[in-house]
Amino acid sequence: QVQLVESGGGLVHTGGSLRLSCATSGRTFSRYAMGWFRQAPGKEREFVAAITRSGDNTYYTDFVKGRFTISRDNAKNTLYLQMNNLKPEDTAVYYCAARAPLTSGSYYYSPSEYDYWGQGTQVTVSS
C-alpha cells in the first residue's frame, strides 16, 4: 500500500509556471511506475505524463510535450510535474498515481492501470 499526497497547485496567469509535487509514504517508492493525470469539470480523467520506476524514461501526451516535465527523486520518495507556459485549457484537478510495473521499463497511460491515487490538487490558469 502506498499513500500519495499532491501539492503545488494554484492560480496562475497564462504563460506562467507551477511545479506539482506528489509525496509518497513508505520506503517502496522506487518500485512503482508513476503517472500524472488531470480532470477538468465535466470531462473524463486524462493522461498527462508517466515515468518508469527508475526515472530513466518519461512519456507525455501530445498537448503537454515541450511544456511539462515529469521527474522523480527516489531518495525523497517524491514525484514532480514541472509545468511551464501554462494555458487556460490546462485548468483541471491534477492527480498522481502509482502502480507496481510488470517490468522495470513499463509505463502506463490509462487510469484503469493504476492502483493508487492521490486526492488531487487544483490548477487554474487565467486568461
HELIX and SHEET records of a PDB file:
HELIX    1   1 PHE A   29  ARG A   31  5                                   3    
HELIX    2   2 ASP A   62  VAL A   64  5                                   3    
HELIX    3   3 PRO A   88  ASP A   90  5                                   3    
HELIX    4   4 PRO A  111  GLU A  113  5                                   3    
SHEET    1   A 4 LEU A   4  SER A   7  0                                        
SHEET    2   A 4 LEU A  18  THR A  24 -1                                        
SHEET    3   A 4 THR A  78  MET A  83 -1                                        
SHEET    4   A 4 PHE A  68  ASP A  73 -1                                        
SHEET    1   B 6 GLY A  10  HIS A  13  0                                        
SHEET    2   B 6 THR A 121  SER A 126  1                                        
SHEET    3   B 6 ALA A  92  ARG A  99 -1                                        
SHEET    4   B 6 ALA A  33  GLN A  39 -1                                        
SHEET    5   B 6 GLU A  46  ILE A  51 -1                                        
SHEET    6   B 6 THR A  58  TYR A  60 -1                                        
SHEET    1   C 4 GLY A  10  HIS A  13  0                                        
SHEET    2   C 4 THR A 121  SER A 126  1                                        
SHEET    3   C 4 ALA A  92  ARG A  99 -1                                        
SHEET    4   C 4 TYR A 116  TRP A 117 -1                                        
END                                                                             
